[in-house]
């Protein structure tokens, strides 16, 4: 469906053309008309499905209508996001789409990691649309830099991440300061129980939009799993970059320290690599991302949290150097490639020690990825039996923990042995 068929302001339709949006994606086709009608929206769509424009376009359309009708509010729209990179991305999309409007809304982006003073200065005279992380938003409100009492539209973007990253208390504090009568647009890639509860509390008779992964991203992503010994992963990564001509690859690593160490090892081999993690200053993070987007850096090593908000339309390859902890994280990771109709590739390194965990990811994703062997890097380690995968603290591997019934049976058996079976 074309954007012209969705009922948007003509200037916004032209903006989609100018920005190269060829046609509305499934989530945009489903969500935009109901959002324009003022209804709450509950949307589930994968990363890369076009959900940012799915709420930015109705926000701008509604603001333009209110402005023309002389109903301009001190704050029309608030978009809450989990990370500073995503805040910057959403703010940039709003500004780009708004350029052709007869009147220009004031868009302000708020996030931590930088001084609050320039953001407070930017808010002087108010703002029409604000994109913010919850913690910095509360800081700004506490400094009397922004009032939330007359908000018209609230957007929660990546709601699952907002809760997963520990923002529950901050989010509750923000919601307490909002007017009860408002429109709510709720977007999430996954809907674990905590997100469902939040949606139930926030939304009033929402229009439900569910975009299956097949329609959003899966057909555009080739998924590969390469069997490799843990000690050979760095060498294999360097080999693949050169042998397969990867001009850009986003590599997911488990820890901040590992991103730095791996980047240094790759640079020693003559490869252009940089680390992205939460301990970098905002200026350093922006510099690293700019270099990667511009193609000056070929390999970006990132943690899950640091990679949130990275939006590169034609990113060709994502690689799981360390496997993600959960299926949801796997979905978010591979969604960094294959965006906006482009074809992408997601590669996972699977060692003997992580084979069981990758099988669990496959099971919960409903897929099966054939294991590859790369000549010269064949895996020599034996796959560990399930019993050897239990951690020393008894926590076990995800998906291999004992059930409550198993534990009760074991306790009863142990007690029977101790007492000789006597009452």
N, C-alpha and C positions, 0 to 999 in steps of 0.2 A: 504494500500500500504506500502511496506517496504521502508526504507531509501535507500537501495541499488538501487532502481528503479528511484531515483530522480536526479541522475547525480552528486552526491557529491563526494568529494575526499575520497579515501578509508579509510584514517585515521579518517575522520569525521564519516563515517559509523560505524567504529569500536567504536568510542567514544559513539555513541548512544546506542550500545549494552552494553558497559561497564557501562553506566549510567542507564541502565534498561528501555530504551525506547523500548517498544515492537513493535510498528508500528507507522507510520506517521499519525498524526491526520488530519482531513479534511483541516484545515487552512494550515498546513505544506505541504500537498499534492498539494494544489492549488497554494500557494505562492512561494515555494522554486524554482520550475523549471523556472518560469518567472523572479524571482529575479536573478537566475544564468545567465539568458540570458541578463541581463543588463537593463531590462525594469523597469520603475517606477511601484510601487505596491500600490494600495489603498485597504486595507483589513479591514473588519469589522468582529470581532470575540469576543466572550465573554471571560471574565476572566476565566482562567483554561482550555482554548482550545488548549494550546500549542503554542501560538503566539510568546513567547520569543525565542524558538528554531527556529521558522519559519523565524526570521530575523538573529539570531546569526549564524546559519549554513551557509547561503549565504555570510554573512560578512566574516567569516573565510575562506570559500572556495575562495572567490574573492581575499582576502589578500594573500593567499598561491599562487594563480596563478600569481599575480603581482610580488611577491617576486621571484618566480622561473624564471620569464621572465626578471628580472632585472629592473622592473618598480616600485620599492617600493617608495611610497610617504611619505612626512613628517607626514601626517595623512591620513590613509585610510578610517576609519569609525568613525562616531560620532553618538551616541545614546542619544537622549534627553528624559528625564523622569521627572515626576512631583515631586517625593519624594526621600529622601535619602535612604529609605529602598528598594525601587524599583531599585535605582542605584546600591546598593550593590548586590541585587539579580541578575540583568542582568550581572554585572561584574563577579560574581561567575560562572554563566552559561557559559559565554564566555571562562573563564579560564579553566573550566572543559572540555568543548568540544575541546579546543585547545591542550590539553596535549599530544595527540598522533601525532600531526603534525610534519613533518620533521624539520621545523623551528618554533620557538615559537614567536608569536606576543607579543608585549608589550601592555598590557591592563591596563589602568589607570581609576580609578573611582573618580569622583569629585562631592562633595556635601557640603552644608553648615552645620552649627552647630558644626564644628570642626575647628581647626586652619588651615589656608590656607598654611602655610609654608611646612609641610610635603608633601602636594600635589604638591607644586611647585618643591620640591626636587625630587619627583618621576617623574616629567616631564622633568627633565634634560636629554638631549640626545633625546628628542622627545617621541612620542608614536604612536603606530600603530592603536589602537582602544581605543576610549575614551567614557565612559558612564558618563553623567553629568546631573545635574539639571541646568536650564538656568541661575539662578542668580550666582551660584558659577562659572559656565563656563565663564561668562562675567568678573567676578573678576579675574580669572586666565589670561584671555586674556589681561585685563588692566594691569596686572603685567608682561606682555610680556612672560608669561609661555607657551603659545600655540598660534600657527598661524593656522587660519582656511581657508586660501586663496587657498589651494591646496587639499581640502577635496574631496574624491572620492564618498563616500556614506553617506547620511544622513538618519537616522532612527528617526521617531517620534513615541514613544511608549506611549500608552494611551493618544492620542492627545486630547480627550475630557477633560480629567483631566488637561492637561497642560493649556488649556484655562479657564476651570472652576475655577481653583485655582488662577487666576489672573496673569498668566504669559504672557499675550498677548504682553505687551510692551517689556518684556525681550526677548521673542521669536522673535519678529520682529527685535530687535537689533542683535540677533544671526544670523538670516537669512540674514541680510544686509551684514554681514562679510563673507558669503560663496561664493564660485565661482558659476557662473551661470550654468556651465556645471557639472552636478553631477547626480548620481542616487538617487532617493528618495523612501524610504519605509515607508509607512504611515499606522499605526495600531491604531484602535480605537474600543472600545466596542459599542459606540453609535455615531450617526452622527447628532447632533443638527446643526442649521443653521450656527453658527460661525465656526464649524469644516468643514462643506461643503465649506464655502468660503475659508478657509485656504487651503484645499485640491485643490480647483480650482486654487489658486495662485501658489502653489508649484509644482504640478505634471504635467508631460508632457505625454499625451496619456497613462495613467496608465492602467495596468491590474487590473480589479476590482474583488476582492475576497469577497464574502459575505457568511458567515457561519451562518446559522439559529441557533437560540438558541436550537432548538430540536436536532440538530446534535452536538452541542458543549457541553451543560451542563445540560439542563433541565431533561432528562431522568434519570440522576444520582442523582438528588436531590429530596428528599421528603420534600414538603413544608407543614408546620403546622401553624395554627393560634389559639392561646389560649386566650379565653376571660377571663380577670382578672381585678379587680379593681386596679387602679394605686398604692394604698397604699399596695397592697399585692404582687407586682411584685418581690421584693427582696426575700421574703419568698418563693415564688413559684420557683424562680430560684434555690435557695438552695435545695428545695425539689426535683426538676427535676434532678439536678446533682447527688443526692444521690439515688433517686428511679429508675432512668433510667440508672445509672452507666456511666454517661458521663465522660470519662477520660480527654477529652480536649474540651473546648468550647470557641469560640471567641464571646464575647458579645459586641454589638454596643450600645453606649450610646451617648447622644446628646452633652454633654459638657465636657471639661477637668475636671472641678470641680466634676462633677457627677461620672467620672471614679474613682477618688480617694475616694470619699465618699462610693461608692458602694463596692469597693475593701476592704475597712476597715470593712464594715458591714459583708461581707462574711467571712473575716478572723476571726472576732469575733465568728462566728458560726463554726469555725474549718475547713473551706475550704481554699484551696490554691488558692489565687487570687492575681492579680497584675494589675496595671493601666498602660496604654500606651497612651500618649498624646504629643502634640507639645511642651510643656514647659519643658519636660525632656531633659537633656543633651544627646548628642549622645552616650556617654558611658553608661548612664543609660538605654537608649532605647535598645541598643545592649544587655545589661545584661538581661533586661526583656524578649526580644524576644528569647534569647538563652535558658532561663529557660523554656519558653513555648514550644519551639521546642523540647527540651530534655524531656519534660513531667514532670519537677519538679513543674511547675505551671499548675494547671488544668483549671483555669478560667482567661482569659485575657479580661479586660474591656478596650475598645478602642473607640476613636472617628473615624469618617470616614477618616479624613486626616491621622491620625497616622497609620491606618490599611493598607494604600496603600503600596504595595510591600510585604506584608506578604504572603509567599508562603510555605505552609505546605501540602505536597502531600496527606496525609491521614487525614487531619483535619476532624473529624466526624460531628461536630455540629457548626453551626453559629446561634446566637440568637439576634433578634432585641428587646432589652429591651426598647429602644425608636425607634419609626418608623422613617425611613429615610424621608427626605424632598421631594424627587422626585423618580419617577420610575427608572431613571438611577442609582441613588444611591442604590436602592433596588437590581437591577441587579448586581452591583459591589459587594454588600455585600454577597449575597447568592453564588456568584461565588468563594468565598473563600473556600467553601466546594465542594465535588463532583468533585475533580480535577483528571486529568490524568486517567480517567476511573474508579475511585473509587466512591463508593456510599456515599452520604452525606445527611445531614438533615439541613433544614433552618426553624427556629421557630420564630414566631413573637408574641409578647404580644400585644393584642388589648383590649383597655379599651373602656368604653362608649364614652369618649371624642375623641378617635382616630378612632372609627369605620368608620366614613365617609371618613377619609383620607385613611384608608386601602382599602376601597371599590374602591376609585379612583385608587390606585395602582393596584388592581385586574383588573379593567377595562382597564387600559393602558397596562397591561401585557397580557391581554386576558386570564385570568385564574379565577378560583373560588376556594377558600380554605375554607373548612368547619371549622366552629368555634368549638373548643373543650372546654369542661369544666372539670377541674381537681378537683376531690373530695377533699373537704376541702378548696378550693380556688375559689368556684363559684362566678361569678360576681354578685354583688348586685345592681350596679348602672344602672340607666335607660339610654338608648342611647339618646344622646341629639338631639333635632330637629335641622334641618339645620339652622334655624334662630338664634339659640343660639350659633352657631359655629363661628359667625362673631366676629373678634377681635375688641378690643376697639378702635384701631386706624383706623378701617374701612378696614384693609387689607384683613380680611376674611381668611378662610381656603383655602389652595391651591386647585384650581378647582372649588371654589364656588364664585369667584368674579363676580360682575355684568359686563355685556357687555357694550360697549360704547352706543349701542342703548338703553339699559335699563336705563342708566344714563341720556341720552338725554330725554327719555320719562318722567322720574321722574322730571327732571328740568322743562320741559314744563308744566307738571301737576301742579307743585308748583307755577309757574308763573301765570298760569290761575287762580288758587285759590286766589293768592294775588291780582290780578287785577279784580277779579269777572267775568272773561271770556271776558272782554272788550279789544279792541285793544288800 
